[in-house]
Amino acid sequence: MGGPKVEIKVDAKKLNVFAILNTDAISEEDIISVLKSSGIKVGIMYEKIKSIVRKPIVGEPLLVAQGIPAIDGKNATVERKLTGEVKERRPVILDNGSVDYKDVKSYNIVTAGEVLAVKHPRTMGKPGMDVFGNEIPAKDGKDIKILEGKNTKLTEDGLKLIASKSGIPILHDNVIEVSELLELKGDVDYSTGNINFPGDVHIRGGVKPTFVVRADGNVKIDGVIEAATVLSNANVECLGVKGRNRGIVTAKGDIHAKFLENANVECKGSVYVNGSIVNSKVHAGNVIKVDGRTGEVISSNLIAGVAVIAKQFGAEMSLTTHIEVGVDPEFREKLNELSAKIYMDKENLSKVSRLMKVLEDLKKKNGGVLPPDKEETYRKLKNTRYTLYEGISEMIAEAKAYQEKLQKSSKNGYVRATSKVFPGVEIKIGDQRLLIDKEMGPSEFKNTDDSIAVVPYII
């Protein structure tokens, strides 16, 4: 008797079964019988066996059964959507094709609600089965958490990290946070471009001429603002302002500086100057206070809602210094706007009335009838006149309300000089004006019903 027609070999992982033919006189039943007698239960390749029988190859291992390999799960991963500061700085190309070298983008800004990172969840392993019917275990993927950094939060499903506040995204020890502070180590110039930031800004240098700094938060400038524009929705603090009669510094809160020179400064809060104000225009909703070693106001125009306080107003041989208190600059501006609108609407009302008169005269000549197109014009003019009347009445009422507020606030306004006042200083409190014609010592100026009262100020 000869040896077996078919020999079976199984690989070490028990996933692949090979048949080795010792003769070409072989049948499907011969191969299948040997497989089953060897305990092979899974993955028998019946079509492959038919093919082998049709064209048998003697002495070579032929794959006749295959198990199901286990599939390990994939680990969770975190995809960062933003990487923080932009290292390459490029000027912005404007719509007309020109290049704005002042508007250089040097950092990324995210807004509240923006996605900073996305988690791709792990997958679970799928068990396999060897050719003998035994289960092959699979490994599940490892999980990972997105860590919440400062001013960030996870969505409820834990799959997205979003910014809870606007600012600069920063990667720190594999944790993404959003900084509400933009800090520049040097000047704002062509190396940085204009600044527009939704948080606080700290500039270690100054702001060079014609550049612009905008911030929703506080702006702190260690150097000088030189003929530049600084706009803050909070407070501004700087070494000083050399305006050169260009640019403006505005704040919704307070402004602090050591000096103002040829500057244009406005705020809704108070202006505090620890030095001097020279040749400047300063408006404050509350108080303007000038103290320090000099504490002087020279050749300037100051308007404050409550008070202006300084050591010295004016100087020998200086231009007139105008000081107005008891008036909120914002109220005054709105009143001026209303007055201008009322004037324009009254002019328009007069024009409409004249056109209507022309059409009414034409109607009389035509026996009380106008052509259809002119009748339509007359109807539109009539509606316009009514709208103008209504608008003017509302604006007059609003203007009166602002005037009453201004009159009320003027009663509490005062000007105080803790050292001296020079001739040429003009003081206005409410509707009253006073031009100083001689040098005065420490004085305080207050409003009365029909004049400005001057009383010695006792330190």
Backbone torsions as a table, in degrees:
resi	resn	phi	psi	omega
1	MET	NA	143.7	177.3
2	GLY	-85.6	-178.0	178.3
3	GLY	-76.8	-178.1	179.3
4	PRO	-64.8	146.9	178.8
5	LYS	-68.0	-32.9	-174.7
6	VAL	-134.3	136.5	172.3
7	GLU	-115.4	145.5	-178.0
8	ILE	-113.4	134.8	174.8
9	LYS	-128.9	135.0	-179.7
10	VAL	-116.2	136.0	-179.5
11	ASP	-72.4	169.6	-173.7
12	ALA	-60.9	-32.4	-178.5
13	LYS	-85.6	-1.6	178.6
14	LYS	60.3	34.8	179.2
15	LEU	-111.1	-19.2	-177.3
16	ASN	-129.4	133.5	179.0
17	VAL	-118.6	130.9	-179.1
18	PHE	-118.2	139.9	174.7
19	ALA	-105.2	133.5	176.5
20	ILE	-115.1	115.5	-177.3
21	LEU	-83.7	132.4	175.0
22	ASN	-98.2	-6.3	179.1
23	THR	-152.5	154.7	176.0
24	ASP	-89.0	-3.5	175.2
25	ALA	-88.8	80.0	-172.5
26	ILE	-132.7	150.2	178.5
27	SER	-123.5	166.7	177.5
28	GLU	-60.9	-40.8	-177.7
29	GLU	-62.3	-35.5	179.3
30	ASP	-60.6	-46.4	-176.5
31	ILE	-70.5	-45.9	-177.4
32	ILE	-64.6	-38.2	179.6
33	SER	-62.6	-42.1	180.0
34	VAL	-66.4	-39.2	179.2
35	LEU	-61.5	-49.8	-176.4
36	LYS	-67.6	-36.6	178.3
37	SER	-68.5	-21.8	177.3
38	SER	-86.7	-0.8	177.9
39	GLY	89.5	12.3	179.0
40	ILE	-76.6	120.4	-175.8
41	LYS	-118.0	-25.3	-170.6
42	VAL	-117.8	136.3	168.2
43	GLY	78.0	22.6	177.2
44	ILE	-65.2	131.2	-172.7
45	MET	-99.6	83.6	-172.9
46	TYR	-63.0	-42.2	-179.9
47	GLU	-66.0	-35.3	179.0
48	LYS	-67.4	-38.8	179.1
49	ILE	-63.5	-41.2	177.0
50	LYS	-59.3	-41.2	-179.9
51	SER	-65.0	-39.6	179.6
52	ILE	-64.1	-41.3	-178.5
53	VAL	-65.3	-37.6	-179.6
54	ARG	-66.9	-38.3	-180.0
55	LYS	-132.2	76.3	-176.3
56	PRO	-68.4	143.2	176.9
57	ILE	-122.6	116.7	-174.2
58	VAL	-86.2	136.1	171.7
59	GLY	86.2	-3.8	179.6
60	GLU	-111.2	142.2	177.5
61	PRO	-69.9	128.5	-178.6
62	LEU	-121.0	128.3	-178.3
63	LEU	-68.4	122.8	-177.3
64	VAL	-126.7	-9.6	178.0
65	ALA	-155.5	147.2	-176.9
66	GLN	-145.1	129.9	177.1
67	GLY	-79.7	-176.1	-179.3
68	ILE	-106.8	111.1	-178.4
69	PRO	-69.4	148.7	174.2
70	ALA	-72.3	145.0	177.6
71	ILE	-113.8	113.0	178.5
72	ASP	-70.8	145.5	177.2
73	GLY	-70.9	156.8	177.8
74	LYS	-90.0	143.9	177.5
75	ASN	-68.7	148.4	174.3
76	ALA	-66.2	146.3	178.3
77	THR	-130.8	157.2	177.0
78	VAL	-118.5	123.2	178.6
79	GLU	-100.9	116.4	178.5
80	ARG	-82.6	128.4	-178.7
81	LYS	-86.5	-25.5	-179.0
82	LEU	-133.7	145.1	-177.2
83	THR	-113.3	4.0	176.0
84	GLY	95.6	-136.3	-170.1
85	GLU	-62.7	136.6	175.8
86	VAL	-83.1	120.5	-176.7
87	LYS	-78.6	-32.7	-178.9
88	GLU	-92.0	125.5	-176.9
89	ARG	-104.9	125.9	-177.9
90	ARG	-129.4	138.3	175.3
91	PRO	-68.0	154.7	-178.5
92	VAL	-85.3	134.1	176.6
93	ILE	-89.3	122.3	-177.1
94	LEU	-78.6	168.4	-178.5
95	ASP	-59.2	-31.8	-178.4
96	ASN	-84.0	4.0	177.6
97	GLY	93.9	-12.7	179.3
98	SER	-77.9	166.1	-176.5
99	VAL	-112.6	127.9	177.6
100	ASP	-96.8	101.4	-177.0
101	TYR	-75.9	-6.8	176.3
102	LYS	-88.4	-24.4	-178.2
103	ASP	-97.8	72.6	-177.3
104	VAL	-97.9	122.7	-179.4
105	LYS	-83.2	111.4	-176.6
106	SER	-116.5	3.7	179.5
107	TYR	-160.6	153.9	175.6
108	ASN	-87.2	147.8	174.3
109	ILE	-126.7	133.1	173.6
110	VAL	-109.0	153.1	177.4
111	THR	-106.0	156.9	179.5
112	ALA	-56.0	132.4	-179.1
113	GLY	96.0	-10.1	-179.1
114	GLU	-75.2	143.0	-178.4
115	VAL	-78.6	126.3	-179.6
116	LEU	-100.5	-32.8	-179.2
117	ALA	-154.2	151.7	179.7
118	VAL	-127.6	131.7	177.2
119	LYS	-93.8	128.2	172.0
120	HIS	-97.8	111.8	-170.8
121	PRO	-62.5	155.9	174.8
122	ARG	-67.0	160.0	173.4
123	THR	-112.4	151.5	-179.4
124	MET	-85.9	149.7	178.8
125	GLY	-71.3	152.4	178.5
126	LYS	-115.2	112.4	-176.5
127	PRO	-60.7	152.6	176.0
128	GLY	-110.8	-167.7	179.4
129	MET	-150.9	129.9	178.6
130	ASP	-78.9	177.1	-173.8
131	VAL	-69.4	-13.5	178.7
132	PHE	-93.8	3.2	177.6
133	GLY	89.3	10.8	178.5
134	ASN	-89.8	139.5	179.7
135	GLU	-72.0	137.5	174.9
136	ILE	-104.4	115.9	-177.0
137	PRO	-67.5	153.2	177.9
138	ALA	-122.6	151.7	178.7
139	LYS	-90.4	137.1	172.9
140	ASP	-79.6	150.0	176.7
141	GLY	-66.5	150.3	179.7
142	LYS	-79.9	140.6	179.8
143	ASP	-87.3	162.1	177.1
144	ILE	-147.6	147.4	179.9
145	LYS	-106.8	144.3	169.3
146	ILE	-84.7	123.1	-179.7
147	LEU	-85.7	135.5	178.2
148	GLU	-81.2	124.4	174.1
149	GLY	-97.5	-175.2	179.9
150	LYS	-61.1	132.5	177.6
151	ASN	62.9	32.2	173.0
152	THR	-132.7	161.7	176.9
153	LYS	-153.3	153.0	178.4
154	LEU	-89.1	148.4	171.5
155	THR	-70.4	165.0	-175.0
156	GLU	-58.5	-34.2	-179.4
157	ASP	-81.0	-3.6	177.9
158	GLY	72.5	12.6	-174.5
159	LEU	-100.4	-12.5	-179.4
160	LYS	-134.0	139.3	173.4
161	LEU	-106.0	122.8	-177.2
162	ILE	-120.8	157.6	177.7
163	ALA	-77.5	129.4	176.5
164	SER	-89.8	-15.7	175.1
165	LYS	-140.6	160.2	178.0
166	SER	-80.9	148.3	179.4
167	GLY	163.8	-157.1	-178.7
168	ILE	-100.3	125.8	177.4
169	PRO	-76.7	133.1	-178.2
170	ILE	-131.3	134.0	175.6
171	LEU	-96.2	118.8	-176.5
172	HIS	-134.8	113.3	-178.0
173	ASP	52.6	47.2	179.7
174	ASN	63.3	15.9	175.8
175	VAL	-116.7	130.8	178.6
176	ILE	-91.0	129.8	174.4
177	GLU	-131.7	163.7	179.3
178	VAL	-116.8	118.8	-179.0
179	SER	-90.8	129.3	176.8
180	GLU	-87.6	2.3	-179.7
181	LEU	-115.7	124.4	171.5
182	LEU	-101.6	119.0	-178.8
183	GLU	-115.1	124.5	177.0
184	LEU	-111.7	129.7	-174.0
185	LYS	-77.2	-21.5	-178.1
186	GLY	-124.7	-146.4	-178.7
187	ASP	-82.4	159.4	165.8
188	VAL	-87.5	109.7	-177.3
189	ASP	-152.0	-155.9	-177.7
190	TYR	-67.0	-19.9	178.8
191	SER	-74.7	-23.3	-179.3
192	THR	-111.3	-31.7	-172.7
193	GLY	78.9	-178.0	176.5
194	ASN	-65.1	152.1	-178.9
195	ILE	-112.4	130.0	175.2
196	ASN	-138.7	103.8	-169.7
197	PHE	-131.8	140.0	-176.9
198	PRO	-83.5	8.3	179.1
199	GLY	-133.3	-143.4	178.5
200	ASP	-86.0	150.6	178.4
201	VAL	-128.4	130.8	174.7
202	HIS	-123.0	114.3	-179.3
203	ILE	-106.4	116.3	-177.4
204	ARG	-71.0	-22.6	177.5
205	GLY	-105.0	-139.1	179.2
206	GLY	-118.9	-171.9	176.6
207	VAL	-117.1	118.6	-175.0
208	LYS	-78.4	161.2	-174.5
209	PRO	-52.8	139.0	175.6
210	THR	72.8	-3.9	177.9
211	PHE	-82.8	160.9	-173.7
212	VAL	-125.7	134.6	173.9
213	VAL	-122.0	121.0	176.4
214	ARG	-121.4	138.4	179.6
215	ALA	-149.9	141.7	174.1
216	ASP	-78.6	-21.0	179.9
217	GLY	-108.1	-154.8	-179.4
218	ASN	-73.0	148.7	174.6
219	VAL	-120.8	120.7	176.5
220	LYS	-117.4	124.5	-177.4
221	ILE	-124.1	115.3	-176.9
222	ASP	-71.2	-24.1	-179.3
223	GLY	-104.3	-151.1	-173.6
224	VAL	-104.6	141.3	171.6
225	ILE	-88.0	113.9	-174.2
226	GLU	-110.2	105.6	175.8
227	ALA	47.5	39.6	-177.6
228	ALA	-123.0	174.0	-179.8
229	THR	-113.9	128.1	176.9
230	VAL	-128.1	122.0	-176.8
231	LEU	-124.4	124.7	-179.2
232	SER	-131.7	140.2	173.7
233	ASN	-86.3	4.7	176.9
234	ALA	-131.6	-115.5	-176.4
235	ASN	-114.6	155.8	175.4
236	VAL	-123.7	131.7	175.1
237	GLU	-129.9	130.1	-178.9
238	CYS	-149.9	166.0	176.0
239	LEU	-66.9	-43.0	178.8
240	GLY	-179.5	175.3	179.8
241	VAL	-127.7	121.5	170.3
242	LYS	-110.4	90.2	-169.7
243	GLY	-75.2	-29.7	-174.6
244	ARG	53.7	28.1	-179.4
245	ASN	60.7	28.0	174.7
246	ARG	-133.8	157.8	178.9
247	GLY	72.3	177.2	-179.2
248	ILE	-155.8	151.1	174.0
249	VAL	-120.5	119.7	-179.2
250	THR	-129.9	150.4	178.3
251	ALA	-150.5	146.0	174.0
252	LYS	-82.8	-14.1	175.4
253	GLY	-107.8	-126.6	-178.3
254	ASP	-103.9	163.1	174.7
255	ILE	-127.0	129.2	177.9
256	HIS	-119.6	133.0	177.5
257	ALA	-155.1	163.0	176.1
258	LYS	-92.2	-22.4	175.4
259	PHE	-160.7	153.2	173.8
260	LEU	-128.1	123.9	-176.1
261	GLU	-134.1	117.9	-177.4
262	ASN	51.1	44.4	-172.6
263	ALA	-112.6	158.7	174.1
264	ASN	-122.0	111.0	-171.5
265	VAL	-129.9	133.1	179.7
266	GLU	-140.2	142.1	173.7
267	CYS	-156.2	157.8	177.2
268	LYS	-84.0	-19.9	178.5
269	GLY	-94.6	-124.5	-178.0
270	SER	-121.2	156.0	175.1
271	VAL	-111.5	124.0	179.1
272	TYR	-117.5	120.1	-178.8
273	VAL	-121.1	120.7	-179.5
274	ASN	-98.6	62.4	-176.5
275	GLY	173.4	-106.5	-176.6
276	SER	-146.3	156.6	172.3
277	ILE	-119.1	120.7	-177.0
278	VAL	-131.7	130.8	175.9
279	ASN	48.8	46.7	-174.9
280	SER	-129.5	161.2	175.5
281	LYS	-114.7	118.7	-174.7
282	VAL	-130.3	124.2	177.5
283	HIS	-122.6	133.6	178.7
284	ALA	-139.9	140.4	178.9
285	GLY	-71.7	-22.4	-176.6
286	ASN	-117.5	-91.0	-173.2
287	VAL	-126.8	145.5	166.8
288	ILE	-114.0	118.3	-177.2
289	LYS	-124.7	126.8	-178.6
290	VAL	-123.2	114.1	-180.0
291	ASP	-136.4	-147.8	-176.0
292	GLY	88.4	-162.8	-175.4
293	ARG	-64.7	-42.5	-179.5
294	THR	-95.6	-54.2	177.7
295	GLY	58.5	40.9	-173.7
296	GLU	-113.8	150.9	175.1
297	VAL	-121.8	117.7	-174.0
298	ILE	-130.3	131.3	173.3
299	SER	48.4	47.7	-175.8
300	SER	-130.5	168.3	179.2
301	ASN	-121.1	111.3	-175.6
302	LEU	-118.8	131.5	175.4
303	ILE	-129.7	128.0	-179.9
304	ALA	-137.4	147.6	-179.5
305	GLY	-68.9	-32.9	-175.5
306	VAL	-118.0	-55.9	-172.8
307	ALA	-156.5	156.2	169.5
308	VAL	-123.7	123.4	-176.8
309	ILE	-126.1	129.8	177.4
310	ALA	-154.1	165.2	173.4
311	LYS	-70.9	-44.5	-172.2
312	GLN	-140.7	135.5	173.5
313	PHE	-112.9	128.4	179.2
314	GLY	80.2	-179.5	178.7
315	ALA	-162.3	166.0	177.1
316	GLU	-63.9	133.5	177.0
317	MET	62.7	24.9	178.8
318	SER	-98.2	164.9	175.5
319	LEU	-72.2	169.1	-178.0
320	THR	-63.0	139.3	173.9
321	THR	-108.1	122.5	-178.7
322	HIS	-102.2	129.1	179.4
323	ILE	-129.8	127.0	178.7
324	GLU	-131.0	131.5	179.5
325	VAL	-132.5	169.2	-180.0
326	GLY	78.9	17.6	179.5
327	VAL	-140.7	123.8	175.2
328	ASP	-73.8	120.1	-178.8
329	PRO	-55.2	-32.1	179.2
330	GLU	-68.3	-41.6	176.3
331	PHE	-61.7	-43.9	-179.0
332	ARG	-61.5	-41.7	-179.5
333	GLU	-64.8	-43.1	179.1
334	LYS	-64.9	-38.2	178.4
335	LEU	-64.3	-41.1	177.5
336	ASN	-64.3	-39.9	177.9
337	GLU	-63.4	-44.1	179.0
338	LEU	-62.4	-42.1	-179.8
339	SER	-61.2	-41.3	179.8
340	ALA	-66.6	-40.9	179.6
341	LYS	-66.9	-41.2	178.4
342	ILE	-61.6	-43.5	179.0
343	TYR	-60.6	-46.9	-178.7
344	MET	-64.2	-43.0	-179.1
345	ASP	-67.8	-33.9	175.9
346	LYS	-66.0	-38.8	175.7
347	GLU	-61.9	-44.6	179.1
348	ASN	-65.1	-37.9	178.3
349	LEU	-62.5	-40.5	178.7
350	SER	-63.1	-40.8	179.2
351	LYS	-65.3	-42.6	179.6
352	VAL	-62.7	-43.0	-179.0
353	SER	-62.8	-39.3	179.5
354	ARG	-65.7	-42.1	178.5
355	LEU	-64.6	-39.8	178.1
356	MET	-64.2	-37.7	179.2
357	LYS	-63.2	-39.7	178.5
358	VAL	-62.1	-44.4	-179.6
359	LEU	-69.4	-35.1	177.9
360	GLU	-65.9	-39.5	177.0
361	ASP	-64.7	-39.4	178.9
362	LEU	-65.3	-36.8	-179.7
363	LYS	-65.3	-39.4	178.0
364	LYS	-63.6	-41.4	-179.4
365	LYS	-65.2	-30.4	-177.9
366	ASN	-95.6	23.6	176.3
367	GLY	69.7	34.8	176.5
368	GLY	81.5	15.7	-179.3
369	VAL	-127.4	138.4	174.3
370	LEU	-115.3	149.9	172.7
371	PRO	-56.7	151.1	-176.5
372	PRO	-52.7	-42.1	-177.7
373	ASP	-66.7	-39.1	179.9
374	LYS	-74.4	-31.4	175.5
375	GLU	-63.5	-39.7	177.5
376	GLU	-66.2	-40.4	177.3
377	THR	-61.1	-43.5	179.7
378	TYR	-62.3	-39.8	179.3
379	ARG	-63.5	-42.2	-179.9
380	LYS	-66.4	-40.1	178.8
381	LEU	-63.6	-38.1	179.8
382	LYS	-64.1	-42.3	178.0
383	ASN	-65.4	-39.7	179.3
384	THR	-63.8	-42.5	178.9
385	ARG	-60.3	-42.0	179.2
386	TYR	-63.7	-44.0	179.7
387	THR	-62.1	-41.4	179.0
388	LEU	-65.6	-44.4	176.9
389	TYR	-55.5	-48.3	-177.2
390	GLU	-63.4	-44.5	-179.3
391	GLY	-64.9	-41.8	-180.0
392	ILE	-64.1	-41.2	179.6
393	SER	-61.9	-42.9	179.9
394	GLU	-65.5	-41.4	-178.9
395	MET	-68.7	-35.8	177.8
396	ILE	-64.0	-42.3	178.5
397	ALA	-63.2	-40.7	179.6
398	GLU	-67.2	-40.2	179.7
399	ALA	-64.3	-39.0	178.4
400	LYS	-63.5	-38.8	179.1
401	ALA	-63.3	-41.9	178.6
402	TYR	-66.3	-38.9	178.9
403	GLN	-62.4	-40.0	178.3
404	GLU	-64.5	-39.6	177.8
405	LYS	-64.3	-40.9	-179.3
406	LEU	-65.8	-42.3	179.3
407	GLN	-64.4	-38.7	-179.8
408	LYS	-67.7	-44.1	-178.1
409	SER	-70.2	-27.3	-177.5
410	SER	-67.0	-24.6	-178.7
411	LYS	-66.2	-26.9	-177.5
412	ASN	-98.8	-3.2	-177.2
413	GLY	-75.4	148.0	177.4
414	TYR	-153.0	158.7	176.0
415	VAL	-122.4	134.1	-177.3
416	ARG	-131.3	127.5	173.7
417	ALA	-113.6	117.3	-176.0
418	THR	-86.7	-5.5	178.8
419	SER	-127.4	-67.2	-178.7
420	LYS	-157.9	161.8	176.3
421	VAL	-128.8	128.5	-178.7
422	PHE	-94.7	156.9	174.4
423	PRO	-58.9	149.1	-179.0
424	GLY	97.0	-1.0	176.4
425	VAL	-89.0	127.3	178.8
426	GLU	-108.6	127.8	-178.7
427	ILE	-117.6	131.4	177.6
428	LYS	-125.9	126.5	175.5
429	ILE	-127.7	110.2	-174.4
430	GLY	65.3	-127.0	179.5
431	ASP	-91.0	-3.3	-175.5
432	GLN	-96.1	140.9	179.5
433	ARG	-124.1	149.2	177.3
434	LEU	-144.0	123.7	176.5
435	LEU	-103.5	121.1	-178.1
436	ILE	-77.0	124.1	-177.1
437	ASP	-112.0	1.1	177.2
438	LYS	-148.8	156.9	-179.4
439	GLU	-68.4	138.7	-178.0
440	MET	-129.2	152.3	176.6
441	GLY	-84.5	-159.7	179.5
442	PRO	-53.0	122.0	-173.4
443	SER	-144.0	157.1	174.1
444	GLU	-130.5	138.3	-175.5
445	PHE	-119.1	126.2	-178.9
446	LYS	-132.5	159.6	-178.3
447	ASN	-88.1	138.6	169.2
448	THR	-119.1	-174.1	-176.9
449	ASP	-63.5	-36.6	-174.3
450	ASP	-129.8	7.5	-179.1
451	SER	-164.7	175.0	174.3
452	ILE	-101.4	120.8	-179.3
453	ALA	-85.0	137.6	179.1
454	VAL	-116.0	123.4	179.3
455	VAL	-129.1	146.3	177.2
456	PRO	-60.4	139.2	175.5
457	TYR	-98.4	120.3	-178.2
458	ILE	-99.5	118.4	-177.7
459	ILE	-72.2	NA	NA
